Amino acid sequence: MKKILLAAAIGLATTTANAQLYESNVHQGEFGVAIGLGHYFGDLNTSASISRPKFSGGIFFIKQFNKYAGLKVAADYSRLGYSDIYSKNEVERRRNLSFNSNVWEASLSGYFNFFKFIPGIEGYNYTPYVSLGVGVFTYDPYAYLGGQKYFLRPLGTEGQGRDTSVKTAPYSTMGVSFPLSVGFKYSINENINVFAELTYRFTNTDYIDDVSTTYADPNSFPTLPDGSPSPEFLLQDRSYETGTPIGIKGRQRGNSLQKDAFATLHFGVSINLSSYKCPPNK
């Protein structure tokens, strides 16, 4: 009987201590770092393949309003790229276009924990979460020709700024993103969390890959002084490397009806910002 009473007393004391910790621990937020992989989806990856991921990383700060909801500020980097040579579609392989781009993004998102999250308190030290927000990002696609790097936007590969029949102005190197994240985090102790997060970004641009509408008039790409083809001409239609050129003026080069997108899978560590409130006097 004494052992039972002792066990009950210990259990009651533990429960009381946990309850006091639960009530006194105020999770103010967290800041952290993450690394992982990024992938692009668009006119050069119409099948939504994830076969060519590239490096991605970021930093963030979360202001927690209560044990569920918060506001997240993040800065992320992703290197994106793809090539028609990876496509299973014969027409796309014949098109033979490719790109790479460094993407820098700043975003603001609403953040929601599905479970009450109290770092360091057993039973409340893990939660799946979701966030949705808006961001701005910069991009500047480039490709290689003969081992030399060329940024594609200044070349007007779809006739922007050089073909008078094309009304489209050169596209901006800045876009708007709408990041949707799902993740899971676990607090190792009251100070440190580990997490995994998948984020898909809808965007307002179709030019992350420099491909969107139709081929321009080949005559709008003048030759070099020695009469040889200019880099602009050789990069706007690279089908000559796979056979007879297909870049006829007005022929479809991309799909302007669908915007480009990109996603990241991050793994990281965050540091908790917590405070404590004194329990009321009894």
Protein Blocks (a to p, Z undefined) as FASTA:
>chain_A
ZZmmmmmmmmmmmmmmmmmmmmmpccfbdcdddddddddddjklmnopakbccddddddd
dddfblmbccddddddddddddfklpcbfklmmnopacddddddddddddddfbdcdehi
ahilgccddddddddddddddddeehiacdfklnopnopokamkbmbdcddfbdcddddd
ddddddfblmbccdddddddddfbfklnopabbcddfklmccdfkopacfklmmmpmklm
nmccfbdghiafbdfkbccdddddddddddddddddddddZZ
